[in-house]
């Protein structure tokens, strides 16, 4: 049961996003150390970039990402949203370990096949990747992440925490131990302030999946 001592965090993700993966691992690190009501939901880089002009390599990667999200939507329909944590763990491991591969060069079909097998899901769910009938379910979940009146100015990951909607935090590496809790507590302080809406700095250093 969720109580005031157990904060609820709704986490929207696209499985192929590298920074979203790091945010997920951070939340798992927080959950390992204290009670957290963490719930996963799907969103889509494809829908987030709908109508935008993208470089060719990025367009190919975004188009492929929709195929992965369709499979996750089919798995959700079959097993409920509870399956997303296990499925995302398997997909993220395929995409981001042992090293990060740029989006257009990833083996999307191989990741889908491996993740379904590792989570005990039917291999037949892979067919959803090329089935646009799943797009309505993807869009419905994606739009549930958005804050009304913001014109959809969020991305992956999106977090709902303490009644507020946030894009991020975007991290280059996963905080561990006390540092993970310190960041979470600081994030909640900002989330509770109704007048705070943005904090950003330049990116320095490469992404670290360790």
N, C-alpha and C positions, 0 to 999 in steps of 0.2 A: 504494500500500500504506500502511496506517495504521501509524505508528510512534509512539514516545513523543514525538517532536518534532511530530507531526501529530495534535492532539487530535481525537477524534471527537465531534461534536455531533449528536444526533438531535433534530429540531425538529418538534413537533406543532403544527398550526395549523388554525384555521377561517378560510377566505379572506375573510370579511366583517369580522373583528375589526380595528378601527383600531390598537389598541395592539400587536397581534400583527404587523401590517404593519411597524411601526416597529422592533420587535425583529428581524424578518427583514432589514430594510435594514441594521441595525447588524451582524448576522452577515455579511452580504455585504461590508460595509466592512472587517471583520476579515479575511475571506477574501481580499480584494483585496491585503492587505498582508503576509499570511503564510499558510503552508499550513494548511488546515482541512478536515477530512473532514466536510462538512456534508450531512446526509441529512434529507429532508423526509418527513413523514407527516401523514395527515389526522386531525383530531379535530373535534368538533362542539359548537357552542354549544347546539344543540337538545338533545343528549344530556346536556350539562353541566347544563342547566336542567330536565331531565326531572323532573316531579312538583312543580315550584316554582310558586307564584303570582307572576305577572309583570304589570306594567301592560300595558294593551291594546296600546300602540304597541310595547312591547318583545316581547310575545308574537308580534305579526305579523312583526317583524324576525327573531326566532329561528326561526319557522316557515319563512320564506323562506330563511334561511341553510342549512337542511337541504337545500333544493333545489340550492343551489350545491355543497354537499359531495357530494351524490349524483353530480353531473356529474363532479366531480373523481375520485370513486371509479371511475366508468365509464372515464374517461381512463386511470387507473392500470391498470385491468384490460386495456385495449387496448395500452398502451405501456410499462407498468412505472412504478415510483415515480420514475424519473428524469425523467418528464415534468412532475412536480409543480412543480419550480422555475420552468420556463418558463410553465406555466399559472397558477401563483400570481402571478407577476410581471404577467401580462396582466390577471388578475382584480383584483389589488390596485390597479393603475393605473386601471382603470375605476371602482373603488369610491372611491378616495381622491384622485384628481386630476381636474380642477384644484382641487377643493375638497371637503371632507368633507360628505356628505349623511347626515342621520339615517336610521337603518336602515329605517324604514317607508316612506320616500320614495325609496328607491333604485330604479333600473331594473335589477332582477335579471336579467330575461330578456335585456335588451340587453347586459349585462356578459357573460353566458354566451355569447351569440352572437358578440360581438366577440372574446372570449378564445379561443374555439375556432378562429375564423378566423385570428387572429394566431399561433397555435401550430401551424397546419396540421393540426388535428384535424378529424375528420368532423363536419359540422354536425348529423348525426343523433344525436350524443351528447347534444345538448340535451334529447332526450326522456327521459333518465335523471332529469331534475329532478323529474318527477312519477311516477316509477316506484319504489314502495316496496321492490321486490325488491333494491335496492342498499343498503337500510338495514342488512342484516347485515354487509356489507363495511365500511360506515362504523363500525358499532359495534365490530367486531373491531379496526380500526385505532385507534379512540378508546380502547378499553380497554387496548391495548398500551402506552399512555402512562402509565397509572396505576401507582403504587407499591403493591404488595400490602400490606394492613394499614393503609392510610391512609384508607379509606372514600372514595376518589376525590377527596380534597381538593386538586385541581389545577384549572387552567383553561387557557385558550388565551392565550398560548403555554405549552406545557410543553417543557422542555429536559431531555434526559438528557446529562449531562456528567461525565466521570471517574467513572462508576458511580453517580452520584447523580441523583435526579429533582427537578426544580424547576419551580414555576410562576413564569414571568417569566424575566428581569427585565422589568418593565413600565416603559416609557420614554415621555416625552411628545414627545421629538424624537430624531433619529438622531445619535449621536456620529460625528464624522468624524476621519480622520487618526489621530494619536497618541492622541487621547482615546478612540477606539473600542478600541484595543489596551489602553489602561490599564484601561478598564472590564472588558474580557474577562479580563485577567489577575487583576484583583481578584475578579471573579466566580468564577474557578477556585480561588482561595485559599479562599473561603468554601465552595465545593462540596466541597473535599477534607476539610473539617473535619467529622467525624462527629457532633459535638455541636451544630452550628449548624443551625437549621431555619427561622428566619423573621427578616426585617428589613423594616419598613414605615414609611412616613411619609405625612402628608396630601398630597393632590394640590394643586399650585399652578400656575396658568397653563393655557392651553388647549393642545390637542394641535397639534403642528407637523409637517406632512408634508414640509417643505422639504428 
